[in-house]
Amino acid sequence: MAGIGFKLRKIFQRDSYLDDVSGLLYSTALAGGPIFFSILCMILLAIFSTFLTGGEMGIFLVTVVYIFAFSLIATGLSQLLVTRYLSDLIYVEKIDRILPTCTTVLLVTVVVQLMVGLPFVVSWNIDFTYKATAMILFIVIGCIWQLMTFLSAVKNYKVVLWAFVIGLLLGFMLALALGKRYGLPGFMHGYAIGQIVLFFILLSRVFVEFKSETKPDFAIFDYVKEMPMLIFAGFFYNLGIWVDKIIFWFSPEGEQVHSFLYAFTDYDGAMFVAFLTVIPSYTYFFVKVETEFFSRIRHYFQAILTKGALKEIYHSKSNMAQSVRESLIGLIKIQGVITLVCLLFATEIARTFNLPVLGSLILEKALVAVFLQMLLLTLMIFMMYFDIKPQLALVTLVFVSSNIFFTMLSLKLGYVFYGYGYLFSCLLSVVFSYILLNKHVNLLEYRTFSGQPVAS
């Protein structure tokens, strides 16, 4: 799936500030568009929606956060499986099966999202049109998460950026226009329309890019039996990202916003602001880390497949291991500097985003935590390239379980420790994943050859 990274890399090689900015925007849209652009839209709406009361704006923001959180957790069950299946289709050059697979995945996603969201919508005591629109938005966001996997293989990546820009602006303007006239329900309708338009633009790009007359392809379900560990890994990782927030929402520190909607604004605000700081790291990984590592791991396995000399195989392995180390060091340098600068100006950043005193204290831990989470994600992607699925699932299990334990412990210890739960969970998971990855790389030749089927 590193193909789009090679295309984006050419933009940065043009050596101009304008190209660097455009490359950053394209990388951001492809790597984390649904989150980054939505956070930006939420910030703008919170600033300009003066016609809504504080309580109404709170209901809207928490609704959208819940939609993103639980749609990500629900689609996490299949995302890694879809990614692997799509990669295999590209490898065997069965491009005509990409679009049928996409339609199958989207149909399943709609069903799953309905099963997850419908019980909450039915029991929700709020305006019918508001909760109906929220249900539609929940389905649409889940489908966008799935589409992002297929969009990472498209050639015309510029459409993706413009789709998010159009969706953001349209959602922003319609939310303000309809909100002034119809209040909170209109506000939600306007925002949802922007996301729906975004979805159809992205979907049309997939249809144009991967034209096919093949009917929906259900072969992906065979991967469920072959690679169940990818299901667990995707679910545990996405749950691990959100479980600390969920614990704080429904803890004694949380506040009831409306019905079953709870929030802890100090914690949520600090985490969302901190997450924005990893945009450069996403770009660096997307454009440099994954492309270089892909080239070296491909060279290693080509040396084996072409029956290269043992010396050549050892040399390819050494280069690949060096790529892993250099990638991690590069990420640490880039994100480390950004995190350090943000820590030095944490008070000013908190003031800019109107974070209260407690929020500014949590922000300091959140900045370090998202830095570690970026390292964890990088290590996990390396593990996926090496196809060590059991170890990957174990890392994500450690991530989610340690986050639950440390977060609940921080709640008992008091507000000074809020945020340390997520931080220590990411730290433990990074160390654990690095140990497993390093052990696998050291024994790579043995595991590569011993894992092959014995000819009869």
Buried (B, 14 or more C-beta within 10 A) or exposed (E): BBBBBEBBBEBBEEEEEEBBEBBBBBBBBBBBBBBBBBBBBBBBBBEEBEEBEEEBBBBBBBBBBBBBBBBBBBBBBBBBBBBBBBBEBBEEEBBBBBBBBBBBBBEBBBEBBBEBBEEBBEEBEBBEBBBBBBBBBBBBBBBBBBBBBBBBBBEEBBBBBEBBBBBBEBBBEBBBEBBBEBBBBBBBBBBBBBBBBBBEBBBEBBEEBBEBEEEEBEEBEEBEEEBEBBBBBBBBBBBBBBBBBBBBBEBEBBEEBBEEBBBBBBBBBBBBBBBBBBBBBBBBBBBBBBBBBBBBBBBBEEBBEEEBEEEBBEBBBEBBBEBBEBBBEBBBEBBBEBBEEBBEEBEEBBEEBEBEEBBBBBBBBBBBBBBBBBBBBBBBBBBBBBEBBEBBBBBBBBBBBBBBBBBBEBBEEEBEBBBBBBBBBBBBBBBBBBEBBBEBBEEBBEBBEEEEEEEE
